[in-house]
Amino acid sequence: MLSMGRLAQASGVNVETVRYYERIGLMPEPSRTAGGHRTYDEGHRRRLSFIRRARELGFTLEQVRELLRLADQEAQPCGAVVRIAGAHLDEVRRKIADLTRLEAILAGAVARCETTASGPDCAVLEMLSDGG
């Protein structure tokens, strides 16, 4: 059995995160000691680690909730999991494309600034003022 602090430490999250996930229903209610202290088992640790890893990969809380629901099913429907992960992958790819465009815009502005560093105009400030 683990205390909340040990569970948090073993899962790589902080105690407030454990409380939050319990409050929103991602983590099941733990057992309590006679003194009212929460006690967690290995299943709690695995579930919390699953949540932490899914969040690190950028899944939303609702996506995590659905993935947990699917993981809890005896016959895990891989097709449903693939749909969730595929939709997330599409979003990640959109963000990468947006960041690539942003990088090109900023690189161009910085390069223009570097060539006119002593002049009265700054390409970065101009870009921000004029919207590009």
N, CA, C and O atoms as a printed pandas DataFrame, in Angstrom:
     atom_number atom_name residue_name chain_id  residue_number  x_coord  y_coord  z_coord
0              1         N          MET        A               1    0.832   -1.186    0.000
1              2        CA          MET        A               1    0.000    0.000    0.000
2              3         C          MET        A               1    0.879    1.251    0.000
3              4         O          MET        A               1    1.939    1.298    0.623
4              5         N          LEU        A               2    0.401    2.249   -0.714
5              6        CA          LEU        A               2    1.148    3.498   -0.848
6              7         C          LEU        A               2    0.341    4.668   -0.283
7              8         O          LEU        A               2   -0.884    4.708   -0.393
8              9         N          SER        A               3    1.047    5.605    0.318
9             10        CA          SER        A               3    0.410    6.863    0.703
10            11         C          SER        A               3    0.294    7.718   -0.556
11            12         O          SER        A               3    0.869    7.384   -1.592
12            13         N          MET        A               4   -0.438    8.804   -0.469
13            14        CA          MET        A               4   -0.570    9.684   -1.625
14            15         C          MET        A               4    0.787   10.241   -2.048
15            16         O          MET        A               4    1.080   10.334   -3.240
16            17         N          GLY        A               5    1.598   10.605   -1.089
17            18        CA          GLY        A               5    2.920   11.137   -1.405
18            19         C          GLY        A               5    3.791   10.120   -2.120
19            20         O          GLY        A               5    4.471   10.448   -3.093
20            21         N          ARG        A               6    3.771    8.902   -1.642
21            22        CA          ARG        A               6    4.577    7.845   -2.288
22            23         C          ARG        A               6    4.018    7.495   -3.669
23            24         O          ARG        A               6    4.780    7.229   -4.599
24            25         N          LEU        A               7    2.703    7.494   -3.802
25            26        CA          LEU        A               7    2.090    7.252   -5.105
26            27         C          LEU        A               7    2.516    8.332   -6.094
27            28         O          LEU        A               7    2.909    8.036   -7.223
28            29         N          ALA        A               8    2.435    9.575   -5.662
29            30        CA          ALA        A               8    2.825   10.687   -6.528
30            31         C          ALA        A               8    4.286   10.548   -6.946
31            32         O          ALA        A               8    4.620   10.697   -8.121
32            33         N          GLN        A               9    5.138   10.268   -5.992
33            34        CA          GLN        A               9    6.566   10.126   -6.273
34            35         C          GLN        A               9    6.818    8.954   -7.217
35            36         O          GLN        A               9    7.598    9.086   -8.160
36            37         N          ALA        A              10    6.187    7.830   -6.986
37            38        CA          ALA        A              10    6.392    6.642   -7.816
38            39         C          ALA        A              10    5.886    6.849   -9.236
39            40         O          ALA        A              10    6.352    6.189  -10.165
40            41         N          SER        A              11    4.929    7.768   -9.412
41            42        CA          SER        A              11    4.333    8.000  -10.721
42            43         C          SER        A              11    4.894    9.216  -11.429
43            44         O          SER        A              11    4.585    9.457  -12.596
44            45         N          GLY        A              12    5.718    9.984  -10.732
45            46        CA          GLY        A              12    6.330   11.157  -11.354
46            47         C          GLY        A              12    5.412   12.360  -11.462
47            48         O          GLY        A              12    5.561   13.178  -12.370
48            49         N          VAL        A              13    4.459   12.473  -10.541
49            50        CA          VAL        A              13    3.575   13.639  -10.509
50            51         C          VAL        A              13    3.603   14.225   -9.108
51            52         O          VAL        A              13    4.214   13.655   -8.204
52            53         N          ASN        A              14    2.940   15.371   -8.926
53            54        CA          ASN        A              14    2.890   15.900   -7.565
54            55         C          ASN        A              14    1.560   15.540   -6.902
55            56         O          ASN        A              14    0.623   15.102   -7.569
56            57         N          VAL        A              15    1.489   15.722   -5.625
57            58        CA          VAL        A              15    0.329   15.331   -4.825
58            59         C          VAL        A              15   -0.930   16.057   -5.298
59            60         O          VAL        A              15   -2.006   15.461   -5.345
60            61         N          GLU        A              16   -0.804   17.331   -5.645
61            62        CA          GLU        A              16   -1.973   18.084   -6.105
62            63         C          GLU        A              16   -2.527   17.499   -7.398
63            64         O          GLU        A              16   -3.734   17.553   -7.635
64            65         N          THR        A              17   -1.665   16.948   -8.228
65            66        CA          THR        A              17   -2.104   16.311   -9.466
66            67         C          THR        A              17   -2.934   15.076   -9.146
67            68         O          THR        A              17   -3.965   14.840   -9.777
68            69         N          VAL        A              18   -2.495   14.291   -8.175
69            70        CA          VAL        A              18   -3.255   13.110   -7.756
70            71         C          VAL        A              18   -4.638   13.543   -7.285
71            72         O          VAL        A              18   -5.645   12.961   -7.689
72            73         N          ARG        A              19   -4.688   14.552   -6.443
73            74        CA          ARG        A              19   -5.976   15.042   -5.926
74            75         C          ARG        A              19   -6.880   15.517   -7.071
75            76         O          ARG        A              19   -8.077   15.232   -7.088
76            77         N          TYR        A              20   -6.293   16.238   -8.014
77            78        CA          TYR        A              20   -7.059   16.748   -9.150
78            79         C          TYR        A              20   -7.639   15.597   -9.971
79            80         O          TYR        A              20   -8.822   15.611  -10.311
80            81         N          TYR        A              21   -6.813   14.608  -10.289
81            82        CA          TYR        A              21   -7.302   13.478  -11.085
82            83         C          TYR        A              21   -8.378   12.689  -10.344
83            84         O          TYR        A              21   -9.285   12.140  -10.968
84            85         N          GLU        A              22   -8.284   12.632   -9.034
85            86        CA          GLU        A              22   -9.351   11.996   -8.248
86            87         C          GLU        A              22  -10.627   12.824   -8.338
87            88         O          GLU        A              22  -11.716   12.286   -8.538
88            89         N          ARG        A              23  -10.483   14.134   -8.189
89            90        CA          ARG        A              23  -11.634   15.027   -8.192
90            91         C          ARG        A              23  -12.395   14.986   -9.525
91            92         O          ARG        A              23  -13.623   15.071   -9.539
92            93         N          ILE        A              24  -11.665   14.854  -10.650
93            94        CA          ILE        A              24  -12.341   14.843  -11.950
94            95         C          ILE        A              24  -12.677   13.429  -12.417
95            96         O          ILE        A              24  -13.208   13.243  -13.511
96            97         N          GLY        A              25  -12.370   12.443  -11.593
97            98        CA          GLY        A              25  -12.790   11.078  -11.872
98            99         C          GLY        A              25  -11.863   10.256  -12.753
99           100         O          GLY        A              25  -12.254    9.185  -13.217
100          101         N          LEU        A              26  -10.653   10.725  -12.994
101          102        CA          LEU        A              26   -9.700    9.910  -13.756
102          103         C          LEU        A              26   -9.078    8.827  -12.885
103          104         O          LEU        A              26   -8.734    7.748  -13.366
104          105         N          MET        A              27   -8.941    9.125  -11.617
105          106        CA          MET        A              27   -8.408    8.158  -10.656
106          107         C          MET        A              27   -9.544    7.667   -9.778
107          108         O          MET        A              27  -10.357    8.464   -9.309
108          109         N          PRO        A              28   -9.607    6.353   -9.550
109          110        CA          PRO        A              28  -10.667    5.828   -8.680
110          111         C          PRO        A              28  -10.409    6.201   -7.224
111          112         O          PRO        A              28   -9.279    6.480   -6.822
112          113         N          GLU        A              29  -11.475    6.197   -6.457
113          114        CA          GLU        A              29  -11.360    6.477   -5.029
114          115         C          GLU        A              29  -10.454    5.437   -4.375
115          116         O          GLU        A              29  -10.616    4.241   -4.618
116          117         N          PRO        A              30   -9.510    5.874   -3.555
117          118        CA          PRO        A              30   -8.641    4.916   -2.867
118          119         C          PRO        A              30   -9.311    4.378   -1.602
119          120         O          PRO        A              30  -10.315    4.905   -1.124
120          121         N          SER        A              31   -8.725    3.331   -1.097
121          122        CA          SER        A              31   -9.147    2.816    0.208
122          123         C          SER        A              31   -8.689    3.807    1.270
123          124         O          SER        A              31   -7.837    4.660    1.022
124          125         N          ARG        A              32   -9.265    3.678    2.442
125          126        CA          ARG        A              32   -8.866    4.558    3.542
126          127         C          ARG        A              32   -8.500    3.713    4.752
127          128         O          ARG        A              32   -9.070    2.649    4.994
128          129         N          THR        A              33   -7.543    4.215    5.493
129          130        CA          THR        A              33   -7.169    3.553    6.738
130          131         C          THR        A              33   -8.219    3.885    7.792
131          132         O          THR        A              33   -9.098    4.714    7.561
132          133         N          ALA        A              34   -8.126    3.246    8.931
133          134        CA          ALA        A              34   -9.043    3.532   10.036
134          135         C          ALA        A              34   -8.952    5.004   10.436
135          136         O          ALA        A              34   -9.924    5.594   10.908
136          137         N          GLY        A              35   -7.779    5.581   10.243
137          138        CA          GLY        A              35   -7.575    6.989   10.567
138          139         C          GLY        A              35   -7.990    7.933    9.454
139          140         O          GLY        A              35   -7.851    9.148    9.589
140          141         N          GLY        A              36   -8.497    7.390    8.354
141          142        CA          GLY        A              36   -8.984    8.230    7.263
142          143         C          GLY        A              36   -7.959    8.573    6.196
143          144         O          GLY        A              36   -8.262    9.329    5.273
144          145         N          HIS        A              37   -6.741    8.028    6.304
145          146        CA          HIS        A              37   -5.708    8.317    5.309
146          147         C          HIS        A              37   -5.934    7.469    4.051
147          148         O          HIS        A              37   -6.296    6.295    4.130
148          149         N          ARG        A              38   -5.715    8.082    2.919
149          150        CA          ARG        A              38   -5.870    7.361    1.656
150          151         C          ARG        A              38   -4.729    6.357    1.490
151          152         O          ARG        A              38   -3.579    6.641    1.825
152          153         N          THR        A              39   -5.069    5.188    0.971
153          154        CA          THR        A              39   -4.042    4.194    0.645
154          155         C          THR        A              39   -4.266    3.722   -0.786
155          156         O          THR        A              39   -5.392    3.467   -1.214
156          157         N          TYR        A              40   -3.183    3.618   -1.489
157          158        CA          TYR        A              40   -3.212    3.280   -2.911
158          159         C          TYR        A              40   -2.482    1.972   -3.147
159          160         O          TYR        A              40   -1.588    1.598   -2.388
160          161         N          ASP        A              41   -2.875    1.282   -4.206
161          162        CA          ASP        A              41   -2.216    0.027   -4.540
162          163         C          ASP        A              41   -1.507    0.148   -5.886
163          164         O          ASP        A              41   -1.453    1.227   -6.476
164          165         N          GLU        A              42   -0.972   -0.959   -6.358
165          166        CA          GLU        A              42   -0.226   -0.978   -7.614
166          167         C          GLU        A              42   -1.111   -0.578   -8.797
167          168         O          GLU        A              42   -0.631    0.048   -9.742
168          169         N          GLY        A              43   -2.380   -0.929   -8.752
169          170        CA          GLY        A              43   -3.300   -0.528   -9.822
170          171         C          GLY        A              43   -3.430    0.976   -9.928
171          172         O          GLY        A              43   -3.490    1.520  -11.031
172          173         N          HIS        A              44   -3.473    1.653   -8.794
173          174        CA          HIS        A              44   -3.506    3.120   -8.793
174          175         C          HIS        A              44   -2.231    3.680   -9.409
175          176         O          HIS        A              44   -2.279    4.618  -10.205
176          177         N          ARG        A              45   -1.095    3.105   -9.039
177          178        CA          ARG        A              45    0.182    3.588   -9.571
178          179         C          ARG        A              45    0.232    3.417  -11.086
179          180         O          ARG        A              45    0.646    4.330  -11.801
180          181         N          ARG        A              46   -0.187    2.252  -11.579
181          182        CA          ARG        A              46   -0.174    2.008  -13.030
182          183         C          ARG        A              46   -1.100    2.983  -13.752
183          184         O          ARG        A              46   -0.748    3.528  -14.798
184          185         N          ARG        A              47   -2.271    3.195  -13.192
185          186        CA          ARG        A              47   -3.237    4.106  -13.819
186          187         C          ARG        A              47   -2.702    5.535  -13.831
187          188         O          ARG        A              47   -2.815    6.234  -14.839
188          189         N          LEU        A              48   -2.130    5.964  -12.730
189          190        CA          LEU        A              48   -1.578    7.318  -12.659
190          191         C          LEU        A              48   -0.411    7.471  -13.629
191          192         O          LEU        A              48   -0.272    8.520  -14.258
192          193         N          SER        A              49    0.414    6.465  -13.760
193          194        CA          SER        A              49    1.522    6.512  -14.716
194          195         C          SER        A              49    0.994    6.578  -16.153
195          196         O          SER        A              49    1.548    7.293  -16.988
196          197         N          PHE        A              50   -0.067    5.838  -16.433
197          198        CA          PHE        A              50   -0.721    5.873  -17.743
198          199         C          PHE        A              50   -1.197    7.296  -18.043
199          200         O          PHE        A              50   -0.950    7.826  -19.126
200          201         N          ILE        A              51   -1.873    7.902  -17.084
201          202        CA          ILE        A              51   -2.389    9.264  -17.257
202          203         C          ILE        A              51   -1.246   10.236  -17.495
203          204         O          ILE        A              51   -1.301   11.056  -18.411
204          205         N          ARG        A              52   -0.206   10.146  -16.667
205          206        CA          ARG        A              52    0.937   11.046  -16.802
206          207         C          ARG        A              52    1.558   10.921  -18.188
207          208         O          ARG        A              52    1.841   11.926  -18.840
208          209         N          ARG        A              53    1.767    9.698  -18.631
209          210        CA          ARG        A              53    2.402    9.476  -19.943
210          211         C          ARG        A              53    1.505    9.984  -21.070
211          212         O          ARG        A              53    1.994   10.607  -22.013
212          213         N          ALA        A              54    0.206    9.726  -20.986
213          214        CA          ALA        A              54   -0.711   10.215  -22.020
214          215         C          ALA        A              54   -0.708   11.744  -22.067
215          216         O          ALA        A              54   -0.730   12.333  -23.148
216          217         N          ARG        A              55   -0.681   12.375  -20.911
217          218        CA          ARG        A              55   -0.632   13.848  -20.869
218          219         C          ARG        A              55    0.691   14.364  -21.429
219          220         O          ARG        A              55    0.709   15.380  -22.124
220          221         N          GLU        A              56    1.802   13.676  -21.134
221          222        CA          GLU        A              56    3.094   14.069  -21.699
222          223         C          GLU        A              56    3.067   14.025  -23.219
223          224         O          GLU        A              56    3.725   14.828  -23.881
224          225         N          LEU        A              57    2.303   13.087  -23.772
225          226        CA          LEU        A              57    2.191   12.947  -25.221
226          227         C          LEU        A              57    1.165   13.918  -25.805
227          228         O          LEU        A              57    0.946   13.938  -27.016
228          229         N          GLY        A              58    0.538   14.719  -24.949
229          230        CA          GLY        A              58   -0.345   15.771  -25.411
230          231         C          GLY        A              58   -1.805   15.406  -25.539
231          232         O          GLY        A              58   -2.588   16.200  -26.061
232          233         N          PHE        A              59   -2.200   14.227  -25.079
233          234        CA          PHE        A              59   -3.614   13.873  -25.126
234          235         C          PHE        A              59   -4.385   14.770  -24.170
235          236         O          PHE        A              59   -3.902   15.087  -23.084
236          237         N          THR        A              60   -5.578   15.176  -24.571
237          238        CA          THR        A              60   -6.424   15.986  -23.699
238          239         C          THR        A              60   -6.961   15.125  -22.567
239          240         O          THR        A              60   -6.885   13.898  -22.620
240          241         N          LEU        A              61   -7.500   15.768  -21.552
241          242        CA          LEU        A              61   -8.082   15.014  -20.440
242          243         C          LEU        A              61   -9.245   14.152  -20.922
243          244         O          LEU        A              61   -9.406   13.025  -20.454
244          245         N          GLU        A              62  -10.051   14.655  -21.841
245          246        CA          GLU        A              62  -11.168   13.846  -22.355
246          247         C          GLU        A              62  -10.655   12.657  -23.158
247          248         O          GLU        A              62  -11.230   11.571  -23.086
248          249         N          GLN        A              63   -9.586   12.846  -23.920
249          250        CA          GLN        A              63   -8.992   11.721  -24.647
250          251         C          GLN        A              63   -8.430   10.701  -23.663
251          252         O          GLN        A              63   -8.583    9.496  -23.865
252          253         N          VAL        A              64   -7.785   11.172  -22.608
253          254        CA          VAL        A              64   -7.252   10.270  -21.586
254          255         C          VAL        A              64   -8.393    9.500  -20.935
255          256         O          VAL        A              64   -8.287    8.295  -20.709
256          257         N          ARG        A              65   -9.475   10.192  -20.638
257          258        CA          ARG        A              65  -10.639    9.543  -20.022
258          259         C          ARG        A              65  -11.146    8.413  -20.926
259          260         O          ARG        A              65  -11.445    7.318  -20.449
260          261         N          GLU        A              66  -11.241    8.684  -22.223
261          262        CA          GLU        A              66  -11.729    7.675  -23.156
262          263         C          GLU        A              66  -10.727    6.526  -23.295
263          264         O          GLU        A              66  -11.126    5.363  -23.356
264          265         N          LEU        A              67   -9.433    6.840  -23.346
265          266        CA          LEU        A              67   -8.412    5.790  -23.425
266          267         C          LEU        A              67   -8.447    4.901  -22.184
267          268         O          LEU        A              67   -8.295    3.684  -22.286
268          269         N          LEU        A              68   -8.643    5.496  -21.030
269          270        CA          LEU        A              68   -8.748    4.712  -19.795
270          271         C          LEU        A              68   -9.981    3.818  -19.827
271          272         O          LEU        A              68   -9.930    2.659  -19.414
272          273         N          ARG        A              69  -11.089    4.368  -20.321
273          274        CA          ARG        A              69  -12.317    3.573  -20.424
274          275         C          ARG        A              69  -12.076    2.364  -21.324
275          276         O          ARG        A              69  -12.499    1.251  -21.011
276          277         N          LEU        A              70  -11.397    2.594  -22.438
277          278        CA          LEU        A              70  -11.103    1.498  -23.362
278          279         C          LEU        A              70  -10.123    0.504  -22.743
279          280         O          LEU        A              70  -10.267   -0.706  -22.917
280          281         N          ALA        A              71   -9.127    1.018  -22.022
281          282        CA          ALA        A              71   -8.134    0.147  -21.389
282          283         C          ALA        A              71   -8.765   -0.720  -20.306
283          284         O          ALA        A              71   -8.301   -1.828  -20.037
284          285         N          ASP        A              72   -9.822   -0.211  -19.690
285          286        CA          ASP        A              72  -10.496   -0.961  -18.625
286          287         C          ASP        A              72  -11.400   -2.067  -19.158
287          288         O          ASP        A              72  -11.842   -2.923  -18.392
288          289         N          GLN        A              73  -11.678   -2.062  -20.448
289          290        CA          GLN        A              73  -12.537   -3.094  -21.026
290          291         C          GLN        A              73  -11.761   -4.388  -21.160
291          292         O          GLN        A              73  -10.568   -4.390  -21.464
292          293         N          GLU        A              74  -12.453   -5.478  -20.931
293          294        CA          GLU        A              74  -11.807   -6.788  -21.025
294          295         C          GLU        A              74  -11.298   -7.044  -22.439
295          296         O          GLU        A              74  -10.153   -7.457  -22.623
296          297         N          ALA        A              75  -12.135   -6.804  -23.429
297          298        CA          ALA        A              75  -11.730   -6.927  -24.835
298          299         C          ALA        A              75  -11.457   -5.515  -25.330
299          300         O          ALA        A              75  -12.374   -4.794  -25.723
300          301         N          GLN        A              76  -10.209   -5.135  -25.307
301          302        CA          GLN        A              76   -9.841   -3.765  -25.630
302          303         C          GLN        A              76   -9.983   -3.514  -27.136
303          304         O          GLN        A              76   -9.267   -4.109  -27.941
304          305         N          PRO        A              77  -10.910   -2.632  -27.502
305          306        CA          PRO        A              77  -11.160   -2.352  -28.913
306          307         C          PRO        A              77  -10.070   -1.459  -29.513
307          308         O          PRO        A              77  -10.116   -0.235  -29.395
308          309         N          CYS        A              78   -9.113   -2.082  -30.142
309          310        CA          CYS        A              78   -7.953   -1.349  -30.665
310          311         C          CYS        A              78   -8.369   -0.311  -31.707
311          312         O          CYS        A              78   -7.746    0.745  -31.812
312          313         N          GLY        A              79   -9.407   -0.603  -32.467
313          314        CA          GLY        A              79   -9.858    0.352  -33.478
314          315         C          GLY        A              79  -10.243    1.682  -32.877
315          316         O          GLY        A              79   -9.926    2.728  -33.442
316          317         N          ALA        A              80  -10.921    1.667  -31.740
317          318        CA          ALA        A              80  -11.315    2.909  -31.070
318          319         C          ALA        A              80  -10.090    3.653  -30.556
319          320         O          ALA        A              80  -10.029    4.881  -30.621
320          321         N          VAL        A              81   -9.128    2.916  -30.054
321          322        CA          VAL        A              81   -7.886    3.532  -29.568
322          323         C          VAL        A              81   -7.146    4.178  -30.737
323          324         O          VAL        A              81   -6.638    5.293  -30.616
324          325         N          VAL        A              82   -7.087    3.477  -31.865
325          326        CA          VAL        A              82   -6.407    4.004  -33.052
326          327         C          VAL        A              82   -7.091    5.278  -33.545
327          328         O          VAL        A              82   -6.413    6.205  -33.988
328          329         N          ARG        A              83   -8.419    5.342  -33.477
329          330        CA          ARG        A              83   -9.127    6.556  -33.899
330          331         C          ARG        A              83   -8.740    7.744  -33.013
331          332         O          ARG        A              83   -8.506    8.846  -33.509
332          333         N          ILE        A              84   -8.676    7.514  -31.718
333          334        CA          ILE        A              84   -8.296    8.589  -30.793
334          335         C          ILE        A              84   -6.854    9.009  -31.044
335          336         O          ILE        A              84   -6.563   10.199  -31.165
336          337         N          ALA        A              85   -5.955    8.037  -31.121
337          338        CA          ALA        A              85   -4.538    8.342  -31.337
338          339         C          ALA        A              85   -4.323    8.972  -32.714
339          340         O          ALA        A              85   -3.499    9.875  -32.860
340          341         N          GLY        A              86   -5.056    8.501  -33.716
341          342        CA          GLY        A              86   -4.928    9.064  -35.059
342          343         C          GLY        A              86   -5.381   10.512  -35.120
343          344         O          GLY        A              86   -4.736   11.338  -35.766
344          345         N          ALA        A              87   -6.482   10.829  -34.455
345          346        CA          ALA        A              87   -6.956   12.212  -34.402
346          347         C          ALA        A              87   -5.931   13.090  -33.698
347          348         O          ALA        A              87   -5.693   14.225  -34.110
348          349         N          HIS        A              88   -5.328   12.567  -32.642
349          350        CA          HIS        A              88   -4.300   13.322  -31.922
350          351         C          HIS        A              88   -3.066   13.507  -32.809
351          352         O          HIS        A              88   -2.467   14.582  -32.830
352          353         N          LEU        A              89   -2.697   12.472  -33.527
353          354        CA          LEU        A              89   -1.566   12.560  -34.448
354          355         C          LEU        A              89   -1.815   13.633  -35.507
355          356         O          LEU        A              89   -0.908   14.399  -35.832
356          357         N          ASP        A              90   -3.026   13.696  -36.047
357          358        CA          ASP        A              90   -3.361   14.741  -37.022
358          359         C          ASP        A              90   -3.168   16.125  -36.418
359          360         O          ASP        A              90   -2.626   17.019  -37.068
360          361         N          GLU        A              91   -3.610   16.304  -35.177
361          362        CA          GLU        A              91   -3.455   17.586  -34.498
362          363         C          GLU        A              91   -1.978   17.912  -34.273
363          364         O          GLU        A              91   -1.566   19.057  -34.456
364          365         N          VAL        A              92   -1.189   16.933  -33.885
365          366        CA          VAL        A              92    0.251   17.142  -33.692
366          367         C          VAL        A              92    0.888   17.576  -35.011
367          368         O          VAL        A              92    1.714   18.489  -35.037
368          369         N          ARG        A              93    0.506   16.927  -36.091
369          370        CA          ARG        A              93    1.062   17.283  -37.410
370          371         C          ARG        A              93    0.657   18.700  -37.810
371          372         O          ARG        A              93    1.463   19.423  -38.395
372          373         N          ARG        A              94   -0.579   19.111  -37.506
373          374        CA          ARG        A              94   -1.001   20.492  -37.792
374          375         C          ARG        A              94   -0.154   21.482  -37.001
375          376         O          ARG        A              94    0.262   22.515  -37.526
376          377         N          LYS        A              95    0.095   21.161  -35.746
377          378        CA          LYS        A              95    0.908   22.050  -34.908
378          379         C          LYS        A              95    2.340   22.128  -35.434
379          380         O          LYS        A              95    2.940   23.203  -35.441
380          381         N          ILE        A              96    2.883   21.008  -35.868
381          382        CA          ILE        A              96    4.236   21.005  -36.432
382          383         C          ILE        A              96    4.280   21.885  -37.673
383          384         O          ILE        A              96    5.219   22.663  -37.841
384          385         N          ALA        A              97    3.277   21.776  -38.547
385          386        CA          ALA        A              97    3.232   22.599  -39.755
386          387         C          ALA        A              97    3.145   24.083  -39.384
387          388         O          ALA        A              97    3.820   24.915  -39.991
388          389         N          ASP        A              98    2.313   24.415  -38.386
389          390        CA          ASP        A              98    2.210   25.805  -37.933
390          391         C          ASP        A              98    3.542   26.304  -37.384
391          392         O          ASP        A              98    3.959   27.426  -37.673
392          393         N          LEU        A              99    4.203   25.470  -36.594
393          394        CA          LEU        A              99    5.495   25.866  -36.028
394          395         C          LEU        A              99    6.563   26.011  -37.106
395          396         O          LEU        A              99    7.431   26.878  -37.000
396          397         N          THR        A             100    6.511   25.179  -38.137
397          398        CA          THR        A             100    7.463   25.278  -39.246
398          399         C          THR        A             100    7.270   26.609  -39.972
399          400         O          THR        A             100    8.245   27.280  -40.310
400          401         N          ARG        A             101    6.015   26.992  -40.212
401          402        CA          ARG        A             101    5.741   28.300  -40.839
402          403         C          ARG        A             101    6.217   29.435  -39.935
403          404         O          ARG        A             101    6.820   30.396  -40.414
404          405         N          LEU        A             102    5.955   29.335  -38.654
405          406        CA          LEU        A             102    6.389   30.353  -37.699
406          407         C          LEU        A             102    7.906   30.467  -37.689
407          408         O          LEU        A             102    8.449   31.572  -37.660
408          409         N          GLU        A             103    8.586   29.333  -37.713
409          410        CA          GLU        A             103   10.047   29.340  -37.733
410          411         C          GLU        A             103   10.565   30.087  -38.955
411          412         O          GLU        A             103   11.494   30.886  -38.839
412          413         N          ALA        A             104    9.986   29.843  -40.111
413          414        CA          ALA        A             104   10.434   30.508  -41.336
414          415         C          ALA        A             104   10.217   32.015  -41.248
415          416         O          ALA        A             104   11.086   32.791  -41.647
416          417         N          ILE        A             105    9.072   32.430  -40.733
417          418        CA          ILE        A             105    8.784   33.861  -40.605
418          419         C          ILE        A             105    9.768   34.520  -39.647
419          420         O          ILE        A             105   10.332   35.570  -39.955
420          421         N          LEU        A             106    9.973   33.903  -38.486
421          422        CA          LEU        A             106   10.902   34.483  -37.497
422          423         C          LEU        A             106   12.341   34.464  -37.985
423          424         O          LEU        A             106   13.081   35.424  -37.768
424          425         N          ALA        A             107   12.744   33.386  -38.641
425          426        CA          ALA        A             107   14.113   33.303  -39.159
426          427         C          ALA        A             107   14.363   34.405  -40.178
427          428         O          ALA        A             107   15.425   35.026  -40.178
428          429         N          GLY        A             108   13.387   34.646  -41.043
429          430        CA          GLY        A             108   13.533   35.722  -42.028
430          431         C          GLY        A             108   13.641   37.081  -41.372
431          432         O          GLY        A             108   14.474   37.898  -41.764
432          433         N          ALA        A             109   12.811   37.327  -40.382
433          434        CA          ALA        A             109   12.838   38.613  -39.688
434          435         C          ALA        A             109   14.150   38.806  -38.939
435          436         O          ALA        A             109   14.737   39.888  -38.973
436          437         N          VAL        A             110   14.607   37.758  -38.263
437          438        CA          VAL        A             110   15.883   37.848  -37.531
438          439         C          VAL        A             110   17.031   38.072  -38.502
439          440         O          VAL        A             110   17.923   38.872  -38.220
440          441         N          ALA        A             111   17.030   37.393  -39.627
441          442        CA          ALA        A             111   18.094   37.565  -40.627
442          443         C          ALA        A             111   18.101   38.989  -41.161
443          444         O          ALA        A             111   19.169   39.574  -41.339
444          445         N          ARG        A             112   16.928   39.556  -41.420
445          446        CA          ARG        A             112   16.866   40.948  -41.891
446          447         C          ARG        A             112   17.376   41.897  -40.815
447          448         O          ARG        A             112   18.053   42.878  -41.124
448          449         N          CYS        A             113   17.062   41.615  -39.572
449          450        CA          CYS        A             113   17.529   42.466  -38.470
450          451         C          CYS        A             113   19.052   42.394  -38.337
451          452         O          CYS        A             113   19.719   43.403  -38.107
452          453         N          GLU        A             114   19.583   41.184  -38.486
453          454        CA          GLU        A             114   21.033   41.011  -38.335
454          455         C          GLU        A             114   21.791   41.775  -39.404
455          456         O          GLU        A             114   22.896   42.253  -39.149
456          457         N          THR        A             115   21.222   41.901  -40.596
457          458        CA          THR        A             115   21.930   42.614  -41.672
458          459         C          THR        A             115   21.784   44.117  -41.545
459          460         O          THR        A             115   22.563   44.863  -42.139
460          461         N          THR        A             116   20.804   44.578  -40.786
461          462        CA          THR        A             116   20.597   46.021  -40.607
462          463         C          THR        A             116   20.618   46.381  -39.129
463          464         O          THR        A             116   19.857   47.243  -38.689
464          465         N          ALA        A             117   21.471   45.735  -38.371
465          466        CA          ALA        A             117   21.489   45.911  -36.915
466          467         C          ALA        A             117   21.743   47.347  -36.493
467          468         O          ALA        A             117   21.306   47.749  -35.415
468          469         N          SER        A             118   22.435   48.132  -37.308
469          470        CA          SER        A             118   22.730   49.498  -36.895
470          471         C          SER        A             118   21.777   50.518  -37.513
471          472         O          SER        A             118   21.890   51.713  -37.241
472          473         N          GLY        A             119   20.856   50.066  -38.328
473          474        CA          GLY        A             119   19.925   50.982  -38.981
474          475         C          GLY        A             119   18.782   51.385  -38.069
475          476         O          GLY        A             119   18.651   50.863  -36.961
476          477         N          PRO        A             120   17.945   52.322  -38.535
477          478        CA          PRO        A             120   16.843   52.807  -37.712
478          479         C          PRO        A             120   15.663   51.841  -37.631
479          480         O          PRO        A             120   14.841   51.944  -36.721
480          481         N          ASP        A             121   15.575   50.909  -38.570
481          482        CA          ASP        A             121   14.435   50.000  -38.600
482          483         C          ASP        A             121   14.836   48.600  -38.148
483          484         O          ASP        A             121   15.929   48.124  -38.457
484          485         N          CYS        A             122   13.963   47.966  -37.434
485          486        CA          CYS        A             122   14.193   46.595  -36.972
486          487         C          CYS        A             122   13.120   45.715  -37.603
487          488         O          CYS        A             122   11.929   45.940  -37.384
488          489         N          ALA        A             123   13.526   44.719  -38.383
489          490        CA          ALA        A             123   12.575   43.869  -39.100
490          491         C          ALA        A             123   11.654   43.117  -38.147
491          492         O          ALA        A             123   10.480   42.924  -38.464
492          493         N          VAL        A             124   12.148   42.691  -36.999
493          494        CA          VAL        A             124   11.308   41.959  -36.047
494          495         C          VAL        A             124   10.233   42.882  -35.488
495          496         O          VAL        A             124    9.060   42.513  -35.443
496          497         N          LEU        A             125   10.625   44.081  -35.062
497          498        CA          LEU        A             125    9.646   45.026  -34.533
498          499         C          LEU        A             125    8.667   45.454  -35.616
499          500         O          LEU        A             125    7.474   45.605  -35.353
500          501         N          GLU        A             126    9.163   45.649  -36.827
501          502        CA          GLU        A             126    8.298   46.000  -37.948
502          503         C          GLU        A             126    7.286   44.878  -38.223
503          504         O          GLU        A             126    6.103   45.144  -38.435
504          505         N          MET        A             127    7.756   43.631  -38.217
505          506        CA          MET        A             127    6.889   42.495  -38.459
506          507         C          MET        A             127    5.782   42.435  -37.397
507          508         O          MET        A             127    4.623   42.167  -37.712
508          509         N          LEU        A             128    6.154   42.686  -36.147
509          510        CA          LEU        A             128    5.173   42.631  -35.065
510          511         C          LEU        A             128    4.194   43.798  -35.155
511          512         O          LEU        A             128    3.015   43.639  -34.841
512          513         N          SER        A             129    4.661   44.952  -35.572
513          514        CA          SER        A             129    3.804   46.134  -35.679
514          515         C          SER        A             129    2.844   46.056  -36.854
515          516         O          SER        A             129    1.677   46.432  -36.745
516          517         N          ASP        A             130    3.350   45.560  -37.987
517          518        CA          ASP        A             130    2.556   45.548  -39.223
518          519         C          ASP        A             130    1.856   44.226  -39.468
519          520         O          ASP        A             130    1.071   44.107  -40.409
520          521         N          GLY        A             131    2.125   43.234  -38.640
521          522        CA          GLY        A             131    1.532   41.923  -38.861
522          523         C          GLY        A             131    2.214   41.162  -39.968
523          524         O          GLY        A             131    1.623   40.238  -40.527
524          525         N          GLY        A             132    3.435   41.516  -40.304
525          526        CA          GLY        A             132    4.184   40.721  -41.274
526          527         C          GLY        A             132    4.513   41.517  -42.468
527          528         O          GLY        A             132    5.145   41.008  -43.394
